[in-house]
Amino acid sequence: MSGRENVDVLVIGGGPGGTPAALALARAGKRVMLVESGRGLGGTCLFEGCIPSKIFRETAARRREISRAGDFGLRMASREAPEVDWAAVQARRHKILSARAQGALMRAQAMPTLEVVFGHARLTGPREALVELSDTQRRVGFSHAILATGSVPNRLPLPGASLPGVLDSEQLIEIGFVPDSLALIGGGPIGIEMAQIFAMLGSRVTVLEAQERILTPVDAVLAGRLLERLAADGIAVHTNVGITAIEGTMDQHTVRFEKEGEANEITADVVAIVAGRHPNVAGLGLEATAVAYDRNGVRVDETLQTDESGIYATGDLVGHPMFAHWATAQGLAVARYLLGHQADYPEPRFNSAVIFSYPELGMAGLTDEAARSEGMDVDVAEYDYREDARAQIGAGASGLLRIVYRRNDLRVVGIHALVEGAADLMGEAALAIRTGVTLPQLASAIHPHPTLTESFGLAAGAALTSESV
Ligand SMILES: Cc1cc2nc3c(=O)[nH]c(=O)nc-3n(C[C@H](O)[C@H](O)[C@H](O)COP(=O)(O)OP(=O)(O)OC[C@H]3O[C@@H](n4cnc5c(N)ncnc54)[C@H](O)[C@@H]3O)c2cc1C
């Protein structure tokens, strides 16, 4: 090991919570070291999360749409859905991932004051870390550090949870075949996305959820509509279940569970535990500092500073919400703060997110339930996508839009949409909520025809002319 090197900012973790912050700091001339212990820059989002799951969804949704070509006046030689070449799907995933990781590395390497180090970083004191590389170690002193080591999948303390063939979400991404049957333990965003992906690829899918309903924090009406869709597509969903054991061999498993006091079981070739994630503090050396944490995440103040002054934390490491764009917004806020600028810290009530279900479920701001629990007097303007021109033309002529607004000043505080294409509606939704747009403003904005975004104006306009407003 050579002597101690010094940097202005040490960033630990090259995912969405770390890399954009490191780039922003280096762009402003700070000496930054960005340490990443994984396969490249991109984090869980690139290698095991957002991007690979959406690559799979793209294939699965296209397969589904092709099998409905007849609805669009396209005669097919056979009514059968196309055969899945899973090796080609996985090869496509690898190609996109490595191109994106390479692009991120090239952007970072173009910064003269940023050094990217592929190794494992461990704090050895409040202003010092040890970076372990494959063949050497480097001792690094820093003025500030940003911890962005993300999260890891929850393992359930269940008999059989470690059997071969019982996977977590990261192993499910790597799977080498489309299983005939798949049991997913967990009905949150990852569980529901994976359920529909594999069902559209031809698997028989069962979802087992411990809570009363799937997608708990999501708008309850839309989650209910999506549940109907899952049932119509043959996905079995059991809620309120307590899993008691997983048994079986590599390629045939039985999942035993209790529901309403009765013992039940289902069988599946592959079982995946997709029951949430927890912050990744293992091996980070927090014990050498005053940084405090628990199972929910590292404790931070309103500037995202930990209990150790000068050490900040961002992204999944801080706990929920766990989204890539949220992690990036936090990282950039910390970077701006360290550069002495006004930092705009992300606030949960302005967040937006998409569950890439089929159809997509987009959400921005508060649900009516959350708004009421905060003491707001709110109403909901609804719009049924069955009436929508764009939805009728495309494949998504079902679903619902729900706009949550305050009754006293008509300010929009939440927009939730279940429709194929909802993902790309959420930009306008997030902007409307962030800037305090009212129903009359949303109604008078001129939305192009025929597009899904018209639904915002139509829903707002209808609510304004109804007796209740
Ligand atoms: C299946 C799945 C689908 C998802 N889909 C979406 C989606 O569609 N949209 C969305 O917004 N979010 C999605 N997410 C969540 C998203 O991936 C995370 O919220 C996001 O990656 C968090 O970013 P982060 O930078 O905090 O952590 P991470 O992306 O986990 O990055 C942390 C990095 O730190 C590195 N690291 C850890 N410890 C050390 C150490 N000691 N030294 C050096 N490096 C270290 C890790 O190797 C990793 O690269 C999904 C997640 C999963 C699992």
The ligand as an SDF file (V2000), in Angstrom:
LIG
                    3D

 53 58  0  0  0  0  0  0  0  0999 V2000
  -35.8290   -5.5680  -10.2950 C   0  0  0  0  0  0  0  0  0  0  0  0
  -35.7390   -4.0940  -10.0050 C   0  0  0  0  0  0  0  0  0  0  0  0
  -36.3770   -3.1850  -10.8380 C   0  0  0  0  0  0  0  0  0  0  0  0
  -36.2970   -1.8260  -10.5830 C   0  0  0  0  0  0  0  0  0  0  0  0
  -36.9260   -0.9650  -11.4470 N   0  0  0  0  0  0  0  0  0  0  0  0
  -36.8600    0.3670  -11.2190 C   0  0  0  0  0  0  0  0  0  0  0  0
  -37.4620    1.2850  -12.1270 C   0  0  0  0  0  0  0  0  0  0  0  0
  -38.0780    0.8900  -13.1220 O   0  0  0  0  0  0  0  0  0  0  0  0
  -37.3540    2.6060  -11.8730 N   0  0  0  0  0  0  0  0  0  0  0  0
  -36.6830    3.0850  -10.7750 C   0  0  0  0  0  0  0  0  0  0  0  0
  -36.6160    4.2960  -10.5950 O   0  0  0  0  0  0  0  0  0  0  0  0
  -36.0800    2.2340   -9.9040 N   0  0  0  0  0  0  0  0  0  0  0  0
  -36.1520    0.8970  -10.1040 C   0  0  0  0  0  0  0  0  0  0  0  0
  -35.5130    0.0380   -9.2440 N   0  0  0  0  0  0  0  0  0  0  0  0
  -34.8100    0.6050   -8.0640 C   0  0  0  0  0  0  0  0  0  0  0  0
  -33.4420    1.1930   -8.4560 C   0  0  0  0  0  0  0  0  0  0  0  0
  -32.6690    0.1950   -9.0840 O   0  0  0  0  0  0  0  0  0  0  0  0
  -32.7360    1.7040   -7.1960 C   0  0  0  0  0  0  0  0  0  0  0  0
  -33.6000    2.5580   -6.4740 O   0  0  0  0  0  0  0  0  0  0  0  0
  -31.4670    2.4810   -7.5640 C   0  0  0  0  0  0  0  0  0  0  0  0
  -30.5690    1.6630   -8.2760 O   0  0  0  0  0  0  0  0  0  0  0  0
  -30.7920    3.0260   -6.2950 C   0  0  0  0  0  0  0  0  0  0  0  0
  -29.6190    3.6940   -6.6320 O   0  0  0  0  0  0  0  0  0  0  0  0
  -28.4010    3.7930   -5.6000 P   0  0  0  0  0  0  0  0  0  0  0  0
  -27.3390    4.5440   -6.3010 O   0  0  0  0  0  0  0  0  0  0  0  0
  -28.8880    4.2650   -4.3120 O   0  0  0  0  0  0  0  0  0  0  0  0
  -27.9310    2.2760   -5.3700 O   0  0  0  0  0  0  0  0  0  0  0  0
  -27.4200    1.1790   -6.3810 P   0  0  0  0  0  0  0  0  0  0  0  0
  -27.9660    1.3900   -7.7370 O   0  0  0  0  0  0  0  0  0  0  0  0
  -27.6750   -0.1260   -5.7230 O   0  0  0  0  0  0  0  0  0  0  0  0
  -25.8590    1.4420   -6.4860 O   0  0  0  0  0  0  0  0  0  0  0  0
  -25.0100    1.1830   -5.4150 C   0  0  0  0  0  0  0  0  0  0  0  0
  -23.6390    0.8300   -5.9500 C   0  0  0  0  0  0  0  0  0  0  0  0
  -22.7140    0.8290   -4.8860 O   0  0  0  0  0  0  0  0  0  0  0  0
  -21.7760   -0.2030   -5.0970 C   0  0  0  0  0  0  0  0  0  0  0  0
  -21.1760   -0.5060   -3.7900 N   0  0  0  0  0  0  0  0  0  0  0  0
  -21.7890   -1.0730   -2.7230 C   0  0  0  0  0  0  0  0  0  0  0  0
  -20.9350   -1.1270   -1.6780 N   0  0  0  0  0  0  0  0  0  0  0  0
  -19.7630   -0.5980   -2.1030 C   0  0  0  0  0  0  0  0  0  0  0  0
  -18.5090   -0.3680   -1.4760 C   0  0  0  0  0  0  0  0  0  0  0  0
  -18.2930   -0.6370   -0.1850 N   0  0  0  0  0  0  0  0  0  0  0  0
  -17.5060    0.1720   -2.2240 N   0  0  0  0  0  0  0  0  0  0  0  0
  -17.7300    0.4980   -3.5170 C   0  0  0  0  0  0  0  0  0  0  0  0
  -18.9030    0.3240   -4.1510 N   0  0  0  0  0  0  0  0  0  0  0  0
  -19.9140   -0.2100   -3.4410 C   0  0  0  0  0  0  0  0  0  0  0  0
  -22.6060   -1.3180   -5.6910 C   0  0  0  0  0  0  0  0  0  0  0  0
  -21.7960   -2.2250   -6.4300 O   0  0  0  0  0  0  0  0  0  0  0  0
  -23.5870   -0.5470   -6.5750 C   0  0  0  0  0  0  0  0  0  0  0  0
  -23.1230   -0.4400   -7.8960 O   0  0  0  0  0  0  0  0  0  0  0  0
  -35.5560   -1.3430   -9.4720 C   0  0  0  0  0  0  0  0  0  0  0  0
  -34.8850   -2.2470   -8.6420 C   0  0  0  0  0  0  0  0  0  0  0  0
  -34.9630   -3.6020   -8.8870 C   0  0  0  0  0  0  0  0  0  0  0  0
  -34.2150   -4.5530   -7.9880 C   0  0  0  0  0  0  0  0  0  0  0  0
  1  2  1  0
  2  3  1  0
  2 52  2  0
  3  4  2  0
  4  5  1  0
  4 50  1  0
  5  6  2  0
  6  7  1  0
  6 13  1  0
  7  8  2  0
  7  9  1  0
  9 10  1  0
 10 11  2  0
 10 12  1  0
 12 13  2  0
 13 14  1  0
 14 15  1  0
 14 50  1  0
 15 16  1  0
 16 17  1  0
 16 18  1  0
 18 19  1  0
 18 20  1  0
 20 21  1  0
 20 22  1  0
 22 23  1  0
 23 24  1  0
 24 25  2  0
 24 26  1  0
 24 27  1  0
 27 28  1  0
 28 29  2  0
 28 30  1  0
 28 31  1  0
 31 32  1  0
 32 33  1  0
 33 34  1  0
 33 48  1  0
 34 35  1  0
 35 36  1  0
 35 46  1  0
 36 37  1  0
 36 45  1  0
 37 38  2  0
 38 39  1  0
 39 40  1  0
 39 45  2  0
 40 41  1  0
 40 42  2  0
 42 43  1  0
 43 44  2  0
 44 45  1  0
 46 47  1  0
 46 48  1  0
 48 49  1  0
 50 51  2  0
 51 52  1  0
 52 53  1  0
M  END
$$$$
